[in-house]
Amino acid sequence: MTFTALVALTAATACVDPADDDVETDTAWTSGKADGPGTSGALRVTELLARASDPSSVFVELINQSDAPVDLADCTLSIGTKKLRLTPVADHAHIVQPQQLAVIGDGSVAAAIPVDAAMMTTSVPLAGPLAKSQRLLVRVAGRASDKADASTAATSVDLAVERTADGRFEQSSIGKSPGERNAIHGDEIAVYFANPPVDTADPVAPHLQDVIDHAQHTLDAAFFQVNNPALIDAFVRATQRGVKVRFVTDTQYFTDPSYAPGYQRLVDAGIPVIDDKRGALMHSKFMVVDDEAVWTGSYNLIVPDRRVFDHADNALYLHSRQLAAIHTAQFEQLFAGTFGNRKRDLGQHDVYIDGVHIEVYFAPTDHLRDHAIAAVAAARARVHFAMFSFFQGEVASALESAHLNQVEIEGVFDKSSISIAGSQFTPLAQTGIDVRSAGPSVFLHDKFFVIDPDTAAATVVTGSPNVSDNAYNSNDEAMYVVHDRAIAARYETSFHVFFDLQAP
């Protein structure tokens, strides 16, 4: 059966006139072109499931694309000629943060969406009204916020449609994902991996060089090691075309004779380079681009010292002014010569990027160990990790506790850290956890955990820190807790590249 209808979301700061409470006319839709002028407000429809074998699983998904929170408790949802009151759902927020996703649905939807997605339910079940329409109108504070016509997207039972960049809808490539990042719409997060021996040359450096070459105003870079000539040249080109480039690095490598020529090339180009001048490490690997995006991860700006490419790493490129501001505040402390425990925790740790909840923490002020342990403790099915070095006992204990609770724990270490005093490789293995070496052909520089990747609670912990007291308590580090099933699937694939190289 073809379905046609009007869905309108109306936010009100005062009580709704009882005479209008149950009626919404079609003139709101027909008075203007869908996706036309005046429809670029806060809330935007990103996904819709209108027909389902389980009627309680239908939903409308929205994203707050503004820079201010939106309170759904003050909203109504109109479908055809009916206005439906929205009611909060237990354990879910009703205030939608900037770039956060929100779901309007019933029954089984609440159990299926991530706990950090906002959610509301309606006064009557959505299945009936949604079976009649794919024409949607979103209103915020009485004004048109988004008009979206999904009626041309063919759908079958249990297949969702997702919003494309041009405003049209297409059948979802992953079936349905209420409260999770839209597979078609999402373009604000890029994830890169270097997975030798599958990769025979560095696949990450070209992406980073492209980011540097396209910077227009500012580049604030905090990198532990720098000697890659192509990337150094890209920074020099940036400053020559008028980009303001600033650098922070670690003294150990800034003064290393084999690295000094690269740093000197930056200095000679007029780029200020600040080193930390202390024994602990400036171990971060992040860069703020034009106050709009952040490059980060485990990736150092170096040329591997072996003829055959062997460095395993990961990097993320995240488009978010809010995340950029958080990193700029961190960078300003470092650039001013304030490192380690002399820094202040500036108190901003949560952002949403295209619907993905990302927690960001900096060592040593933000208690990275506790956040890593909390992520592991939340696991219900499995934890997989790839770690250059793993020496921290409390995190190992959290893995062992999860293992005793029937959570699958598997891990891969770099070969260099297995037999060093204090390594947790043998203690974890002795508890029955399957831990392996990445093997002689891989320099495993990754630092990540993948937690419950096949569920709505999928989480990745990644960034610059190894699992050690030095990383958590002394170094300057940047760590991210990413809540997203699609991103977790990418890290899970990378994990298996190395874990599967070696027999148990």
N, C-alpha and C positions, 0 to 999 in steps of 0.2 A: 504494500500500500504506500502510495506517495504521501509524504507529510510536508505540510506547509503551515507556517505559523509565525507569530511575532513573539520574540522573547525580549523583554525589556527589564533592565535593572534600574530602579529609581531610588536614589538616596534622598532622604528628607531630614531636615533639621528640626521640623515641627511635626505635630501629629498629622496623619493623613485624614483628609476630609472623608467622613463616613460615606458620603454620597458617591465618592469616587473609589472607595476601597476595593470594590470587586470588579471594576470595569476598566479596561484599557482599550482605547479605540485604535483602529488600524491607521489613522491619519498620521501617527507618529512615524510610521515606516514610509508611507507613500509621499510624505512631504519633502523628502530629500533623498539624494542618491546615496546608496550604500557606500561606506568608506569615503564619502565626499567631505567637503568643508564642514568644519565644526564637529567632526567625529574623531578627534585625536585626543580624547581625554584620558583620565587615569586608568580606567579598567578596560581591558581588551580581551575579547574571547579568543582562546587559543585551541580549545578542543571540545568536542561534543560527541556524546554517545546517546542517541535518541531511541534506538530499538535494541532490546536485550532479551535473552531467554529468561533472565532473572530481572523482573521489572525494577527491583530495588537497586540495580547497578547502573541505571542511567544517570547521566550527570552533565553539567555544563562547567567547564573550567575557564577561569579568567586569570589574567596577570595584571598586577598593578605596575603600569609602565611610567608612573610619575615619580617624583622625588619626595613625596609625602605619603604617610600612611593613609589608608582608607578603612573606615569602620563599616563592616558589612551589617552590623546590628542596626544601622540606620537605613537599611536598603530594603527594597521590595523587588521581586522578580515577576515580570509580566510575561505571560504566555498567551497569545491570542487575545481574548477579551477578559482574561482573569489576571488579577493581581494577587500574588502569593506572598504572604509574610515570611520573612527569613528568621530562622531560629538557630542560635549557636548549638554546636555539637560538643559533647563532653570530650575533654582532652585535646581539643583543637582550637586554635586561635580564631577570633572573628575580626581582628584588626589585621589588615593585609599590608605588610611592609613593602617598601619600594622593591620592585622586581620579584616579589614573592607571588607564588601561585595560590589561588583560592578555588575551592570546589563547592558547587551547589549540587547536592544529591541526597540520597536516602540510604537506608539499610546497609547493604553490603559495601557500598562505596566507602563508608566511614572506616571499615576494617581494612580496606585495601590501600588507602592512601598513606603517604608518609606522615608521621606524627607532627612534623613541623609545617605541614601545609595547612593554611586556613580553611575552614569548612563551615558551611551553613546548610541547614535543611529547610524544607518548605512546609507550609501548613497543609498541603495536600500532596500526594505522591506525584512525582514528576513524569512518570511513565506515560500517563494518558495524554497530557498536553504536548509533551515532546514528540510523541508519535505522529503529531499532525504538522510539524514544522521544522524547517531548517533555516528560517529567516530570523536573525537575532538582532536586537537593539539593546544596547547598554546605556543606561542613564546614570549619571552621578550628579547629585544636587539639582535634579530636575533638568539637566542639560544632556544632550546627546554626547555620549562618550565613545561609542563604537557601534557601527552598523555593519553587520556581517551576514552575507547570504550564502549559506552552504547547500542550497537546494539543488545545485548542479552536480554535487559530489555524490555519486552513487554509493549507497551503503546497504549492507545486509545486517542481519541480526548479529549483535555482539561486535560489530566493527565500528570503531570511532573514526571521525574525520578531524583533521588537524589543519590549523591555519598556516598558509604559506606567507612568504614575505610580501607578496603583492596583494594580500587580503583574501585570496580565494581559499577554498578548502579542498583537501585531498584525503583520500583514505589513508589512515595511519599505517605506516610501515611496520609498526610493532604491535598492532592490535588496538590497544588502549592503554593510557597511562595517566589516570586522573591524579593530579597533584604532583606530577613529575615533569621534568623538562620536555617540552614539545619537540619531537624528533625532526619535524620539518622546519619549524620556525626557528629553532635554536641555532644561533651563529655567534654567540658572544663568548663561548668557551672553546678553546682549542687545546688538545692534549697531544704531546709528541713523545715518542719513545725511541731510544737507541737500543736495539735488541740484537747484539751479536750472538751467535754467528749468522743469524738470519740476515742482519744488516752487515754488509762488507765494507761500508764507508759510513762516516758520521751523517745521519739523516737529520739531526737536530740543528746543527750550525747554519744550514741554509735558511731555515725558518727564522732563526734569531737575526741573521744578517738582514733578511727582508724587513723585519720589524724595525731594526735600527735605520735602515735606508729610507723607510717611509715616515720616520719621526719628523715632525714639523716644528716643534717648539722646545721641548725639554726631554732630556734623558738623565734620570738619576739612577745610577748603577751601583749596587753593592754585591761584589763578587769575590769569592775566596781566592780563586786562582785565575790569572789572565795571561795567556801567551799565544792565543790563536791569531796568526797574522791577518787572516781574512776578517775576523771580527774587530780586531784593533783598527784595521784600515776603515771599516765601516763607521766606527766611532769618530775617526779623524775626518772622514767625509762629512759626517753629520755636523761637526763643529765648523767645518769650512763653509757649509751652506747656511750657517746662522743658528743652528740648534744649540741650546745651552746644555752642555754635557758636564756632569759631575760624577766623580768616582769615589767609592770607599772600598778598601781591600784589606787584606791581612798582612801584617808586617813580615811574617815569615817568608812570603813569596815576593812581596814588594822589594825586599833586600836580597833575594836569592839571585846570584849572578846569571842563572839560566833564564830567569823571568825578567830581570831588570831592563833589558833592551826593549821589551814590549811595553812595559810601564813608561819607560822614558819616551817612547814614541807618542804616547798619550800626553805626557807632560809637555813635550816639545810642540804639540799642536795647540797648546793653551788650555788643556783640560786639567782642572785641579784634581789631584789624587790624594786622598787622605788614608793613611794606614793606622791601624789601631794601637800600635806601640805597646803591646802587652803580650804576656805568655799565652793566655787563652786565645781562642781563635775568633776572628771575624769570618764565620763560616757560612753566612747567608749567601744566596744566589738569586737575588731579585733585582728587577729594574722597573721603574715607573716611567711610562711613556706618555708624554703630552698631558699629564694629569688626568688621563682617561683610561689607562689600561696598565696591567701588571704582568710582566714576564717573571716566572719563578719556577722552582723545582729543585732537583738535585744536580743540575747540569752546571759544570764549571766551564769557563771559556778557555779551554786548553786543547792542544793537539796531542793525542795519545802518543806515548813514547815507544810504541811497538809498531812494526811495519804493517801488521795485520790489525785492522780495527777491532778493538775488544772492549770498549767502554760501554757498559750498560747504564743508562740514565733515563730520567723522565723530566719533562718540563710542561708547564701550563702557561697559556696566554689568555688572560682574563680581562674582558672589557667591562670596566665598572669604575665610574668616577668615585664612588664611595670607597671601594677597595683601594683605588689609587691614592685617595686622601689618607687612608690608614697607613699605607706604606710610605707616603711622603713624610708623615709625622715621625715615623720610625727612622727614615733616612736622615731627616734634619738633625736628630739626636746624634747619629753616627757621624755625619759630616761636621758637626760641631765638636767632635772629639770625645763624645760621651758614649762609652762602650760598656758592655757587661752589666754588672749590678749597679752601675752609676746611672743607667737609664731609668726612665719612669714608665710604668704601665699606663698607657694613655686611655685604656678602658673601652676601646672599640674593637669588638671581636666577631661580630656577626654581620654578614651581608648576604643578599640574595642576588644572583646573577642569572637572568633568564630563567627564573624559577628555582635555581639550584641554591640550596642553603650551604654556605661555606663559612666555617669558623677559622679565624686566623689568629695565630699566637706567635709571639716573639720571645726567644730565650735571651737572658735568663729570668726576665721579669714576670712571665705569664704562666709559669708552672706547667711546662710542656709534658712532663712525666705524668701528671695527674690526668691530663686530657687524653693522652695515649692509653692510659689504664682504663679510663671511663669508656673509651671506644671499644676496647677489647672486651670489657666486662658486659657490654650491651649485646655481644654476639649471641645468637641463638642457634646457628647452624654451622658456620665455619669462619675461620680466620686464616688467611694466607698472607705470608710476608716475604719480602725480598729486602735484605739488609746488608749493607757493606760491613758494618760492625755492630755487635749486639753484646753489650756488657752489663746492662742495667738489670739488677736482680728483681726489683718490684714489678717491672713489666713482664719479665719472665715468669714470675709467680702468677700474674694475672692470666697468662697463657696456660699455665699448668692447671689453674683452677677451672678455666673454661674447658680444658681437655677432660678433666674429671667429671664435668657436667655434660659430657657427650658431645661437645662442640668439636668439629674436625679442625685440627691445627696442623698446618703444614708450612714449612719455612725453608728458604734458601739463603745461604750465607756466601759471602766472597771467600774464596779459598784462603786468603791471607789472614782471616780473623778467626779461623776455626780453632787453632791450637794455641793462641795467645792466652796467657794467664788471665783469668776473669771472663773469658768468653762463655756465653750461655749455650753454646752449641752442644756440648756434652751433657750438661744438666738437663736441657730440654729433651735430648735424645733418651736419657735414662728414665724419663717419665713416660716414655712410649710415644712421644711426639715425633712425627716424621720430619726431620730436618736434613738438608742435603747441602753439598757444595755446588756452586754453579759450574765447577769444572775448570780445568787448566786453560781453556781457550777464552774465558770471559773474566774481565775485571768488573765485578758486580758493584757498581757505585750507587745503585738505587737505594732508596730508603722509604719503603712504603708498606702499609698494611691494607689488605682488602677484607672487608667484613660483610658477611651475608650478601654477596653480590647479586643473588637472584631474587631478592625481596625488596619490598618498599622501604625497608630500613637500610638498604645498601649504603656502605660508608667506605671512604678511602681516607687514610691518614698518610700524608706525604709531605714533601718539602726537603729542607736541608739537613735536619738533625739525624744522626745515627742514634741508636738506643744506648746511651751512656750517660753517666753522671756529668761528665764534662759538657756534653751537648746540652743537657737540661739545666745545669747549674752555673756554668761559667761562660760558655761561648755565646756569640751573637748568632742566632739561628732564626729561621722562619718556618713555621709548621702550619699545615692546613688540614682541617677535617672537612671532607667534601661529602655531602649527602646526596647521592644521585646514582640511580641504577645503571644508566648508560655509561657514565664515567667509570663506575666500578667494574663494569664488564671489560672496558679497555685495559684497566690495570690487571684484571684477572687473566686476560690473554697474555699480557707481558709476563706475569708471574710464571705461567706454565711454560713459556719459552725456556726459562732457566731451570725450573724445577724438574721438568721432564727430560732434561739433558742427561741427568744422572739417575741410575737405578737406586732404589732405596737400600 
